Amino acid sequence: MLETGARVRQIISEKTMLDRLAQSEQMREFFIQMWRQNPVLAKQAGAKVQNLMIQLDRGDTKEKPRLLSDVESTRYSNSR
């Protein structure tokens, strides 16, 4: 018997995974634009957000957030 709140692992389809990645990318872009338009809000969000915004503004992020297109091209190149 499963405990209340226990999660059962499921395999999601590739389409569902790509849909979720696309939605995450849209949300990330939305928040970045929101923080750019309202720096006070970015300060309230904390140090991680402030550091991210500084790096994005300077263009010197070590690991830039990957776009969905990057994930898809990696997936296709690895499957060949």
KANOR-V985845 format. One record per pair of residues at least 12 apart in sequence whose ideal C-beta (glycine too) atoms are under 10 Angstrom apart, sorted by the first residue. I is the first residue (numbers start at 1). J is the second residue. Records with the same first field share a line. If there is no record, write none. Layout:
I: J  J
//
This chain:
14: 75
17: 71  75
18: 68  71  72  75
19: 68
20: 68
21: 66  67  68  71  72
22: 67  68  69  71  72
23: 68
24: 65  68
25: 65  66  67  68  69  70  71
26: 68
28: 52  65  67
29: 65  67
31: 45  49  52
32: 49  52  53  56  65
35: 49  50  52  53  56
36: 53  56  57
39: 53
42: 54
52: 65
//
